[in-house]
Amino acid sequence: MESLKTLALLALYMFCKTGDVVWLKRAQPRDGTLWQNLHFTWLFCLLQAVFMLFLPPYQAMHFEPAMFFLPILFSIFYIGRVMFTVYAANAGPMALSQIIISFNTLFPVIAGILFWDETLRWWQVVGLLLFCTALPLFNSGSYSEGAEKKPLTLKWLIYSLLSLTFSGLAVTCTKLYSARFEGAYIKEYLFLYAVSASVILLPVIIHMYRRRRAETTMPKSRWINTGVSALSLDAANVVFMMFIGSFSSALYFPMISVISVCGVLFAGRVFLKERVSRHAWIGVGLSALALMLLAIS
């Protein structure tokens, strides 16, 4: 029974991650202006908040003043994460960008060492070194979309690393929240950060509708793609949080890390027609191994 539960988790999580990667790539404004990317980020966060109301667990959400600070702080970092993910996806392959962003677990580890007297285990040091080794391989590789071959540029790598940084800071907020509330009120947290991000960006959106209305125009297909991507990410977050207490950390976090890598590679290869060079594939292999080592507590 436990093995069936594990297989169901793997299949559902990979399906959600694949959907998020594919539809986010299709939804993003291609070579959009800063204003268009801000509008996309606002819409994405707003739809996340709406969809979260209809996802399990189906019970009344509970809110109290002490719960608000960390989701609001998370939302600020999350806006940066979404923005630079869009820029990275425009500058290079979405799949490899997502693999680099998956190293956001580095930030809670580093924060634990600096502020909470935690220690870095030897295998986590090895994982960190493997990640540092993988980055030059990504930058020296190439990829193709369809028949067009393109280089992996420094610009793409910088955008991916900036997205990683904002994502890592956001994940650190999540760790603090989970520790403070002992794993409770997770749906409230996911809902609050999406609402907060939407509210923070609302003045920008009002300005755009008054002064830059043309840049808020989106075809119907982009609305659909944005909605499906937001729903997929919400579902992946819910699956992650619902099963986090069902497995040991030593099994769960490495398993989820590898599933994330497999999901984004599958999405990139099958749906987005992204193919990467041998150098980049070596970087992917090192990244998967590094994620496993970093996730083991």
PyMOL commands that set and color helices and strands:
alter all, ss='L'
color gray80, all
select helices_A, chain A and resi 2-27+34-52+65-67+69-91+94-115+122-140+154-181+186-211+213-216+220-243+249-271+278-295
alter helices_A, ss='H'
color red, helices_A
select strands_A, chain A and resi 142-145+148-151+274-276
alter strands_A, ss='S'
color yellow, strands_A
deselect
rebuild
show_as cartoon
